[in-house]
């Protein structure tokens, strides 16, 4: 799968009309929404936020066979 992490001040919707239509239909695309922005949870560090996303990817079994591509953008 190609997992797109959210930009810091936006959500997964920023990819829907821009990047997603340009990707092959054969690629499984997973959009993660901006948990920090939506839930207003204060993470102590960037590493804590990154760890949250890694745990989410593992819990949801998004990555199979330990293979995936990560991507995203930010201002």
PyMOL Python script that loads the backbone (N, CA, C, O; Angstrom):
from pymol import cmd

cmd.read_pdbstr("""\
ATOM      1  N   UNK A   1       0.820  -1.210   0.000  1.00  0.00           N
ATOM      2  CA  UNK A   1       0.000   0.000   0.000  1.00  0.00           C
ATOM      3  C   UNK A   1       0.859   1.269   0.000  1.00  0.00           C
ATOM      4  O   UNK A   1       2.008   1.257   0.441  1.00  0.00           O
ATOM      5  N   UNK A   2       0.292   2.333  -0.491  1.00  0.00           N
ATOM      6  CA  UNK A   2       0.915   3.658  -0.443  1.00  0.00           C
ATOM      7  C   UNK A   2       0.152   4.446   0.619  1.00  0.00           C
ATOM      8  O   UNK A   2      -0.999   4.834   0.414  1.00  0.00           O
ATOM      9  N   UNK A   3       0.803   4.675   1.747  1.00  0.00           N
ATOM     10  CA  UNK A   3       0.173   5.344   2.885  1.00  0.00           C
ATOM     11  C   UNK A   3       0.561   6.812   2.853  1.00  0.00           C
ATOM     12  O   UNK A   3       1.742   7.155   2.893  1.00  0.00           O
ATOM     13  N   UNK A   4      -0.450   7.677   2.779  1.00  0.00           N
ATOM     14  CA  UNK A   4      -0.205   9.116   2.751  1.00  0.00           C
ATOM     15  C   UNK A   4      -0.519   9.708   4.117  1.00  0.00           C
ATOM     16  O   UNK A   4      -1.657   9.681   4.584  1.00  0.00           O
ATOM     17  N   UNK A   5       0.518  10.241   4.741  1.00  0.00           N
ATOM     18  CA  UNK A   5       0.358  10.888   6.035  1.00  0.00           C
ATOM     19  C   UNK A   5      -0.162  12.306   5.816  1.00  0.00           C
ATOM     20  O   UNK A   5       0.157  12.930   4.804  1.00  0.00           O
ATOM     21  N   UNK A   6      -0.958  12.818   6.749  1.00  0.00           N
ATOM     22  CA  UNK A   6      -1.578  14.128   6.549  1.00  0.00           C
ATOM     23  C   UNK A   6      -0.582  15.268   6.706  1.00  0.00           C
ATOM     24  O   UNK A   6       0.405  15.157   7.434  1.00  0.00           O
ATOM     25  N   UNK A   7      -0.863  16.375   6.003  1.00  0.00           N
ATOM     26  CA  UNK A   7      -0.051  17.567   6.231  1.00  0.00           C
ATOM     27  C   UNK A   7      -0.348  18.126   7.623  1.00  0.00           C
ATOM     28  O   UNK A   7      -1.396  17.836   8.200  1.00  0.00           O
ATOM     29  N   UNK A   8       0.560  18.914   8.150  1.00  0.00           N
ATOM     30  CA  UNK A   8       0.434  19.414   9.515  1.00  0.00           C
ATOM     31  C   UNK A   8      -0.781  20.265   9.784  1.00  0.00           C
ATOM     32  O   UNK A   8      -1.303  20.261  10.899  1.00  0.00           O
ATOM     33  N   UNK A   9      -1.242  20.996   8.789  1.00  0.00           N
ATOM     34  CA  UNK A   9      -2.372  21.899   9.025  1.00  0.00           C
ATOM     35  C   UNK A   9      -3.562  21.549   8.140  1.00  0.00           C
ATOM     36  O   UNK A   9      -4.366  22.420   7.806  1.00  0.00           O
ATOM     37  N   UNK A  10      -3.678  20.285   7.759  1.00  0.00           N
ATOM     38  CA  UNK A  10      -4.772  19.866   6.906  1.00  0.00           C
ATOM     39  C   UNK A  10      -5.094  18.415   7.144  1.00  0.00           C
ATOM     40  O   UNK A  10      -4.606  17.801   8.093  1.00  0.00           O
ATOM     41  N   UNK A  11      -5.917  17.873   6.277  1.00  0.00           N
ATOM     42  CA  UNK A  11      -6.304  16.487   6.434  1.00  0.00           C
ATOM     43  C   UNK A  11      -6.107  15.708   5.153  1.00  0.00           C
ATOM     44  O   UNK A  11      -5.535  16.203   4.182  1.00  0.00           O
ATOM     45  N   UNK A  12      -6.584  14.498   5.171  1.00  0.00           N
ATOM     46  CA  UNK A  12      -6.423  13.620   4.021  1.00  0.00           C
ATOM     47  C   UNK A  12      -7.136  14.144   2.783  1.00  0.00           C
ATOM     48  O   UNK A  12      -6.793  13.761   1.665  1.00  0.00           O
ATOM     49  N   UNK A  13      -8.122  15.012   2.967  1.00  0.00           N
ATOM     50  CA  UNK A  13      -8.849  15.561   1.819  1.00  0.00           C
ATOM     51  C   UNK A  13      -7.937  16.347   0.879  1.00  0.00           C
ATOM     52  O   UNK A  13      -8.276  16.547  -0.288  1.00  0.00           O
ATOM     53  N   UNK A  14      -6.803  16.785   1.368  1.00  0.00           N
ATOM     54  CA  UNK A  14      -5.884  17.546   0.515  1.00  0.00           C
ATOM     55  C   UNK A  14      -5.285  16.681  -0.600  1.00  0.00           C
ATOM     56  O   UNK A  14      -4.774  17.216  -1.583  1.00  0.00           O
ATOM     57  N   UNK A  15      -5.343  15.351  -0.460  1.00  0.00           N
ATOM     58  CA  UNK A  15      -4.814  14.447  -1.477  1.00  0.00           C
ATOM     59  C   UNK A  15      -5.874  13.990  -2.479  1.00  0.00           C
ATOM     60  O   UNK A  15      -5.538  13.588  -3.593  1.00  0.00           O
ATOM     61  N   UNK A  16      -7.138  14.049  -2.095  1.00  0.00           N
ATOM     62  CA  UNK A  16      -8.205  13.447  -2.893  1.00  0.00           C
ATOM     63  C   UNK A  16      -8.302  14.055  -4.298  1.00  0.00           C
ATOM     64  O   UNK A  16      -8.419  13.320  -5.279  1.00  0.00           O
ATOM     65  N   UNK A  17      -8.255  15.362  -4.401  1.00  0.00           N
ATOM     66  CA  UNK A  17      -8.398  15.989  -5.701  1.00  0.00           C
ATOM     67  C   UNK A  17      -7.096  16.295  -6.401  1.00  0.00           C
ATOM     68  O   UNK A  17      -7.098  16.784  -7.531  1.00  0.00           O
ATOM     69  N   UNK A  18      -5.983  16.017  -5.747  1.00  0.00           N
ATOM     70  CA  UNK A  18      -4.689  16.393  -6.323  1.00  0.00           C
ATOM     71  C   UNK A  18      -3.832  15.187  -6.670  1.00  0.00           C
ATOM     72  O   UNK A  18      -3.603  14.914  -7.848  1.00  0.00           O
ATOM     73  N   UNK A  19      -3.363  14.471  -5.685  1.00  0.00           N
ATOM     74  CA  UNK A  19      -2.427  13.369  -5.898  1.00  0.00           C
ATOM     75  C   UNK A  19      -3.126  12.057  -6.270  1.00  0.00           C
ATOM     76  O   UNK A  19      -2.681  11.357  -7.179  1.00  0.00           O
ATOM     77  N   UNK A  20      -4.194  11.729  -5.587  1.00  0.00           N
ATOM     78  CA  UNK A  20      -4.855  10.433  -5.797  1.00  0.00           C
ATOM     79  C   UNK A  20      -5.283  10.184  -7.244  1.00  0.00           C
ATOM     80  O   UNK A  20      -5.078   9.076  -7.739  1.00  0.00           O
ATOM     81  N   UNK A  21      -5.866  11.158  -7.944  1.00  0.00           N
ATOM     82  CA  UNK A  21      -6.254  10.892  -9.335  1.00  0.00           C
ATOM     83  C   UNK A  21      -5.066  10.603 -10.257  1.00  0.00           C
ATOM     84  O   UNK A  21      -5.249  10.017 -11.324  1.00  0.00           O
ATOM     85  N   UNK A  22      -3.868  10.998  -9.870  1.00  0.00           N
ATOM     86  CA  UNK A  22      -2.688  10.802 -10.711  1.00  0.00           C
ATOM     87  C   UNK A  22      -1.988   9.458 -10.470  1.00  0.00           C
ATOM     88  O   UNK A  22      -1.094   9.071 -11.223  1.00  0.00           O
ATOM     89  N   UNK A  23      -2.399   8.768  -9.434  1.00  0.00           N
ATOM     90  CA  UNK A  23      -1.769   7.483  -9.119  1.00  0.00           C
ATOM     91  C   UNK A  23      -2.483   6.352  -9.841  1.00  0.00           C
ATOM     92  O   UNK A  23      -3.671   6.446 -10.147  1.00  0.00           O
ATOM     93  N   UNK A  24      -1.760   5.306 -10.103  1.00  0.00           N
ATOM     94  CA  UNK A  24      -2.304   4.140 -10.793  1.00  0.00           C
ATOM     95  C   UNK A  24      -3.460   3.538 -10.008  1.00  0.00           C
ATOM     96  O   UNK A  24      -3.455   3.526  -8.778  1.00  0.00           O
ATOM     97  N   UNK A  25      -4.431   3.049 -10.729  1.00  0.00           N
ATOM     98  CA  UNK A  25      -5.581   2.385 -10.100  1.00  0.00           C
ATOM     99  C   UNK A  25      -5.178   1.052  -9.457  1.00  0.00           C
ATOM    100  O   UNK A  25      -5.951   0.477  -8.690  1.00  0.00           O
ATOM    101  N   UNK A  26      -3.997   0.571  -9.761  1.00  0.00           N
ATOM    102  CA  UNK A  26      -3.533  -0.703  -9.222  1.00  0.00           C
ATOM    103  C   UNK A  26      -2.862  -0.556  -7.857  1.00  0.00           C
ATOM    104  O   UNK A  26      -2.535  -1.555  -7.217  1.00  0.00           O
ATOM    105  N   UNK A  27      -2.662   0.657  -7.419  1.00  0.00           N
ATOM    106  CA  UNK A  27      -2.006   0.916  -6.134  1.00  0.00           C
ATOM    107  C   UNK A  27      -3.067   1.083  -5.054  1.00  0.00           C
ATOM    108  O   UNK A  27      -4.024   1.839  -5.221  1.00  0.00           O
ATOM    109  N   UNK A  28      -2.889   0.376  -3.957  1.00  0.00           N
ATOM    110  CA  UNK A  28      -3.775   0.555  -2.808  1.00  0.00           C
ATOM    111  C   UNK A  28      -3.329   1.820  -2.080  1.00  0.00           C
ATOM    112  O   UNK A  28      -2.210   1.884  -1.570  1.00  0.00           O
ATOM    113  N   UNK A  29      -4.194   2.813  -2.031  1.00  0.00           N
ATOM    114  CA  UNK A  29      -3.879   4.086  -1.387  1.00  0.00           C
ATOM    115  C   UNK A  29      -4.613   4.147  -0.050  1.00  0.00           C
ATOM    116  O   UNK A  29      -5.816   3.896   0.026  1.00  0.00           O
ATOM    117  N   UNK A  30      -3.874   4.482   0.994  1.00  0.00           N
ATOM    118  CA  UNK A  30      -4.454   4.641   2.323  1.00  0.00           C
ATOM    119  C   UNK A  30      -4.188   6.077   2.770  1.00  0.00           C
ATOM    120  O   UNK A  30      -3.039   6.509   2.858  1.00  0.00           O
ATOM    121  N   UNK A  31      -5.262   6.805   3.048  1.00  0.00           N
ATOM    122  CA  UNK A  31      -5.135   8.187   3.502  1.00  0.00           C
ATOM    123  C   UNK A  31      -5.363   8.240   5.002  1.00  0.00           C
ATOM    124  O   UNK A  31      -6.408   7.814   5.493  1.00  0.00           O
ATOM    125  N   UNK A  32      -4.391   8.761   5.726  1.00  0.00           N
ATOM    126  CA  UNK A  32      -4.555   8.941   7.164  1.00  0.00           C
ATOM    127  C   UNK A  32      -4.953  10.384   7.431  1.00  0.00           C
ATOM    128  O   UNK A  32      -4.346  11.319   6.907  1.00  0.00           O
ATOM    129  N   UNK A  33      -5.971  10.549   8.244  1.00  0.00           N
ATOM    130  CA  UNK A  33      -6.428  11.891   8.552  1.00  0.00           C
ATOM    131  C   UNK A  33      -5.560  12.496   9.647  1.00  0.00           C
ATOM    132  O   UNK A  33      -4.814  11.789  10.324  1.00  0.00           O
ATOM    133  N   UNK A  34      -5.665  13.784   9.809  1.00  0.00           N
ATOM    134  CA  UNK A  34      -4.835  14.512  10.765  1.00  0.00           C
ATOM    135  C   UNK A  34      -5.415  14.370  12.167  1.00  0.00           C
ATOM    136  O   UNK A  34      -6.299  15.129  12.567  1.00  0.00           O
ATOM    137  N   UNK A  35      -4.910  13.396  12.901  1.00  0.00           N
ATOM    138  CA  UNK A  35      -5.417  13.124  14.241  1.00  0.00           C
ATOM    139  C   UNK A  35      -5.180  14.313  15.169  1.00  0.00           C
ATOM    140  O   UNK A  35      -6.048  14.678  15.961  1.00  0.00           O
ATOM    141  N   UNK A  36      -4.026  14.894  15.063  1.00  0.00           N
ATOM    142  CA  UNK A  36      -3.677  16.030  15.924  1.00  0.00           C
ATOM    143  C   UNK A  36      -4.658  17.178  15.736  1.00  0.00           C
ATOM    144  O   UNK A  36      -5.113  17.774  16.711  1.00  0.00           O
ATOM    145  N   UNK A  37      -4.983  17.488  14.491  1.00  0.00           N
ATOM    146  CA  UNK A  37      -5.875  18.603  14.182  1.00  0.00           C
ATOM    147  C   UNK A  37      -7.319  18.284  14.539  1.00  0.00           C
ATOM    148  O   UNK A  37      -8.020  19.132  15.090  1.00  0.00           O
ATOM    149  N   UNK A  38      -7.771  17.074  14.232  1.00  0.00           N
ATOM    150  CA  UNK A  38      -9.174  16.695  14.442  1.00  0.00           C
ATOM    151  C   UNK A  38      -9.508  16.469  15.906  1.00  0.00           C
ATOM    152  O   UNK A  38     -10.577  16.874  16.365  1.00  0.00           O
ATOM    153  N   UNK A  39      -8.613  15.831  16.645  1.00  0.00           N
ATOM    154  CA  UNK A  39      -8.900  15.457  18.029  1.00  0.00           C
ATOM    155  C   UNK A  39      -8.418  16.479  19.048  1.00  0.00           C
ATOM    156  O   UNK A  39      -8.750  16.388  20.230  1.00  0.00           O
ATOM    157  N   UNK A  40      -7.648  17.434  18.600  1.00  0.00           N
ATOM    158  CA  UNK A  40      -7.082  18.457  19.481  1.00  0.00           C
ATOM    159  C   UNK A  40      -6.280  17.847  20.616  1.00  0.00           C
ATOM    160  O   UNK A  40      -6.186  18.421  21.701  1.00  0.00           O
ATOM    161  N   UNK A  41      -5.702  16.681  20.361  1.00  0.00           N
ATOM    162  CA  UNK A  41      -4.858  16.040  21.363  1.00  0.00           C
ATOM    163  C   UNK A  41      -3.469  16.641  21.284  1.00  0.00           C
ATOM    164  O   UNK A  41      -2.926  16.833  20.195  1.00  0.00           O
ATOM    165  N   UNK A  42      -2.910  16.931  22.410  1.00  0.00           N
ATOM    166  CA  UNK A  42      -1.588  17.537  22.444  1.00  0.00           C
ATOM    167  C   UNK A  42      -0.532  16.452  22.595  1.00  0.00           C
ATOM    168  O   UNK A  42      -0.374  15.869  23.668  1.00  0.00           O
ATOM    169  N   UNK A  43       0.182  16.192  21.522  1.00  0.00           N
ATOM    170  CA  UNK A  43       1.283  15.239  21.589  1.00  0.00           C
ATOM    171  C   UNK A  43       2.511  15.976  22.114  1.00  0.00           C
ATOM    172  O   UNK A  43       2.748  17.129  21.753  1.00  0.00           O
ATOM    173  N   UNK A  44       3.277  15.324  22.951  1.00  0.00           N
ATOM    174  CA  UNK A  44       4.435  15.948  23.586  1.00  0.00           C
ATOM    175  C   UNK A  44       5.575  16.218  22.613  1.00  0.00           C
ATOM    176  O   UNK A  44       6.407  17.094  22.849  1.00  0.00           O
ATOM    177  N   UNK A  45       5.609  15.462  21.517  1.00  0.00           N
ATOM    178  CA  UNK A  45       6.693  15.623  20.560  1.00  0.00           C
ATOM    179  C   UNK A  45       6.241  15.116  19.197  1.00  0.00           C
ATOM    180  O   UNK A  45       5.219  14.439  19.078  1.00  0.00           O
ATOM    181  N   UNK A  46       7.014  15.452  18.177  1.00  0.00           N
ATOM    182  CA  UNK A  46       6.756  14.924  16.851  1.00  0.00           C
ATOM    183  C   UNK A  46       6.898  13.408  16.855  1.00  0.00           C
ATOM    184  O   UNK A  46       6.157  12.709  16.163  1.00  0.00           O
ATOM    185  N   UNK A  47       7.846  12.903  17.631  1.00  0.00           N
ATOM    186  CA  UNK A  47       8.064  11.463  17.716  1.00  0.00           C
ATOM    187  C   UNK A  47       6.835  10.759  18.294  1.00  0.00           C
ATOM    188  O   UNK A  47       6.495   9.655  17.867  1.00  0.00           O
ATOM    189  N   UNK A  48       6.173  11.386  19.254  1.00  0.00           N
ATOM    190  CA  UNK A  48       4.961  10.791  19.836  1.00  0.00           C
ATOM    191  C   UNK A  48       3.839  10.726  18.806  1.00  0.00           C
ATOM    192  O   UNK A  48       3.102   9.742  18.757  1.00  0.00           O
ATOM    193  N   UNK A  49       3.705  11.754  17.991  1.00  0.00           N
ATOM    194  CA  UNK A  49       2.701  11.759  16.934  1.00  0.00           C
ATOM    195  C   UNK A  49       3.032  10.696  15.883  1.00  0.00           C
ATOM    196  O   UNK A  49       2.146   9.967  15.438  1.00  0.00           O
ATOM    197  N   UNK A  50       4.294  10.608  15.491  1.00  0.00           N
ATOM    198  CA  UNK A  50       4.721   9.594  14.521  1.00  0.00           C
ATOM    199  C   UNK A  50       4.468   8.190  15.069  1.00  0.00           C
ATOM    200  O   UNK A  50       4.032   7.303  14.334  1.00  0.00           O
ATOM    201  N   UNK A  51       4.738   7.992  16.343  1.00  0.00           N
ATOM    202  CA  UNK A  51       4.504   6.703  16.974  1.00  0.00           C
ATOM    203  C   UNK A  51       3.014   6.348  16.949  1.00  0.00           C
ATOM    204  O   UNK A  51       2.649   5.190  16.747  1.00  0.00           O
ATOM    205  N   UNK A  52       2.160   7.350  17.155  1.00  0.00           N
ATOM    206  CA  UNK A  52       0.716   7.124  17.081  1.00  0.00           C
ATOM    207  C   UNK A  52       0.334   6.596  15.697  1.00  0.00           C
ATOM    208  O   UNK A  52      -0.419   5.629  15.587  1.00  0.00           O
ATOM    209  N   UNK A  53       0.851   7.227  14.645  1.00  0.00           N
ATOM    210  CA  UNK A  53       0.523   6.792  13.291  1.00  0.00           C
ATOM    211  C   UNK A  53       1.062   5.397  13.002  1.00  0.00           C
ATOM    212  O   UNK A  53       0.376   4.604  12.358  1.00  0.00           O
ATOM    213  N   UNK A  54       2.263   5.077  13.458  1.00  0.00           N
ATOM    214  CA  UNK A  54       2.824   3.733  13.274  1.00  0.00           C
ATOM    215  C   UNK A  54       1.935   2.697  13.964  1.00  0.00           C
ATOM    216  O   UNK A  54       1.627   1.656  13.384  1.00  0.00           O
ATOM    217  N   UNK A  55       1.527   2.981  15.196  1.00  0.00           N
ATOM    218  CA  UNK A  55       0.647   2.062  15.922  1.00  0.00           C
ATOM    219  C   UNK A  55      -0.677   1.876  15.185  1.00  0.00           C
ATOM    220  O   UNK A  55      -1.196   0.762  15.111  1.00  0.00           O
ATOM    221  N   UNK A  56      -1.219   2.948  14.649  1.00  0.00           N
ATOM    222  CA  UNK A  56      -2.473   2.869  13.906  1.00  0.00           C
ATOM    223  C   UNK A  56      -2.325   1.982  12.670  1.00  0.00           C
ATOM    224  O   UNK A  56      -3.192   1.157  12.386  1.00  0.00           O
ATOM    225  N   UNK A  57      -1.241   2.154  11.950  1.00  0.00           N
ATOM    226  CA  UNK A  57      -0.985   1.345  10.756  1.00  0.00           C
ATOM    227  C   UNK A  57      -0.878  -0.135  11.120  1.00  0.00           C
ATOM    228  O   UNK A  57      -1.392  -0.990  10.398  1.00  0.00           O
ATOM    229  N   UNK A  58      -0.219  -0.440  12.230  1.00  0.00           N
ATOM    230  CA  UNK A  58      -0.066  -1.827  12.674  1.00  0.00           C
ATOM    231  C   UNK A  58      -1.400  -2.397  13.158  1.00  0.00           C
ATOM    232  O   UNK A  58      -1.767  -3.511  12.786  1.00  0.00           O
ATOM    233  N   UNK A  59      -2.125  -1.642  13.984  1.00  0.00           N
ATOM    234  CA  UNK A  59      -3.402  -2.122  14.534  1.00  0.00           C
ATOM    235  C   UNK A  59      -4.435  -2.382  13.451  1.00  0.00           C
ATOM    236  O   UNK A  59      -5.192  -3.349  13.538  1.00  0.00           O
ATOM    237  N   UNK A  60      -4.476  -1.542  12.444  1.00  0.00           N
ATOM    238  CA  UNK A  60      -5.454  -1.693  11.369  1.00  0.00           C
ATOM    239  C   UNK A  60      -5.016  -2.691  10.306  1.00  0.00           C
ATOM    240  O   UNK A  60      -5.730  -2.928   9.331  1.00  0.00           O
ATOM    241  N   UNK A  61      -3.831  -3.277  10.504  1.00  0.00           N
ATOM    242  CA  UNK A  61      -3.268  -4.264   9.573  1.00  0.00           C
ATOM    243  C   UNK A  61      -3.226  -3.725   8.146  1.00  0.00           C
ATOM    244  O   UNK A  61      -3.543  -4.433   7.190  1.00  0.00           O
ATOM    245  N   UNK A  62      -2.831  -2.467   8.020  1.00  0.00           N
ATOM    246  CA  UNK A  62      -2.722  -1.826   6.708  1.00  0.00           C
ATOM    247  C   UNK A  62      -1.532  -2.383   5.950  1.00  0.00           C
ATOM    248  O   UNK A  62      -1.586  -2.545   4.730  1.00  0.00           O
ATOM    249  N   UNK A  63      -0.469  -2.673   6.661  1.00  0.00           N
ATOM    250  CA  UNK A  63       0.756  -3.170   6.039  1.00  0.00           C
ATOM    251  C   UNK A  63       0.815  -4.684   6.183  1.00  0.00           C
ATOM    252  O   UNK A  63       0.775  -5.223   7.289  1.00  0.00           O
ATOM    253  N   UNK A  64       0.908  -5.344   5.058  1.00  0.00           N
ATOM    254  CA  UNK A  64       1.049  -6.792   5.060  1.00  0.00           C
ATOM    255  C   UNK A  64       2.423  -7.136   4.491  1.00  0.00           C
ATOM    256  O   UNK A  64       2.930  -6.439   3.612  1.00  0.00           O
ATOM    257  N   UNK A  65       3.005  -8.189   4.983  1.00  0.00           N
ATOM    258  CA  UNK A  65       4.320  -8.646   4.531  1.00  0.00           C
ATOM    259  C   UNK A  65       5.407  -7.598   4.749  1.00  0.00           C
ATOM    260  O   UNK A  65       6.418  -7.608   4.046  1.00  0.00           O
ATOM    261  N   UNK A  66       5.220  -6.709   5.694  1.00  0.00           N
ATOM    262  CA  UNK A  66       6.207  -5.682   6.058  1.00  0.00           C
ATOM    263  C   UNK A  66       6.641  -4.811   4.887  1.00  0.00           C
ATOM    264  O   UNK A  66       7.784  -4.356   4.846  1.00  0.00           O
ATOM    265  N   UNK A  67       5.750  -4.576   3.941  1.00  0.00           N
ATOM    266  CA  UNK A  67       6.068  -3.731   2.793  1.00  0.00           C
ATOM    267  C   UNK A  67       5.032  -2.619   2.670  1.00  0.00           C
ATOM    268  O   UNK A  67       3.827  -2.859   2.743  1.00  0.00           O
ATOM    269  N   UNK A  68       5.527  -1.401   2.482  1.00  0.00           N
ATOM    270  CA  UNK A  68       4.635  -0.279   2.213  1.00  0.00           C
ATOM    271  C   UNK A  68       5.467   0.904   1.742  1.00  0.00           C
ATOM    272  O   UNK A  68       6.690   0.925   1.879  1.00  0.00           O
ATOM    273  N   UNK A  69       4.786   1.863   1.197  1.00  0.00           N
ATOM    274  CA  UNK A  69       5.405   3.142   0.839  1.00  0.00           C
ATOM    275  C   UNK A  69       4.720   4.205   1.684  1.00  0.00           C
ATOM    276  O   UNK A  69       3.498   4.195   1.832  1.00  0.00           O
ATOM    277  N   UNK A  70       5.498   5.110   2.231  1.00  0.00           N
ATOM    278  CA  UNK A  70       4.965   6.233   2.995  1.00  0.00           C
ATOM    279  C   UNK A  70       5.219   7.512   2.218  1.00  0.00           C
ATOM    280  O   UNK A  70       6.256   7.666   1.574  1.00  0.00           O
ATOM    281  N   UNK A  71       4.271   8.417   2.285  1.00  0.00           N
ATOM    282  CA  UNK A  71       4.441   9.683   1.606  1.00  0.00           C
ATOM    283  C   UNK A  71       3.601  10.751   2.266  1.00  0.00           C
ATOM    284  O   UNK A  71       2.846  10.495   3.204  1.00  0.00           O
ATOM    285  N   UNK A  72       3.751  11.942   1.757  1.00  0.00           N
ATOM    286  CA  UNK A  72       2.969  13.054   2.273  1.00  0.00           C
ATOM    287  C   UNK A  72       3.617  14.355   1.876  1.00  0.00           C
ATOM    288  O   UNK A  72       4.692  14.379   1.277  1.00  0.00           O
ATOM    289  N   UNK A  73       2.949  15.435   2.218  1.00  0.00           N
ATOM    290  CA  UNK A  73       3.538  16.739   1.975  1.00  0.00           C
ATOM    291  C   UNK A  73       3.175  17.687   3.084  1.00  0.00           C
ATOM    292  O   UNK A  73       2.285  17.407   3.888  1.00  0.00           O
ATOM    293  N   UNK A  74       3.847  18.783   3.129  1.00  0.00           N
ATOM    294  CA  UNK A  74       3.589  19.789   4.148  1.00  0.00           C
ATOM    295  C   UNK A  74       4.059  21.136   3.613  1.00  0.00           C
ATOM    296  O   UNK A  74       4.903  21.211   2.721  1.00  0.00           O
ATOM    297  N   UNK A  75       3.513  22.159   4.159  1.00  0.00           N
ATOM    298  CA  UNK A  75       3.938  23.507   3.762  1.00  0.00           C
ATOM    299  C   UNK A  75       5.267  23.786   4.396  1.00  0.00           C
ATOM    300  O   UNK A  75       5.828  24.865   4.205  1.00  0.00           O
TER     301      UNK A  75
END
""", "prot")
cmd.dss("prot")
cmd.show_as("cartoon", "prot")
cmd.util.cbc("prot")
cmd.orient("prot")
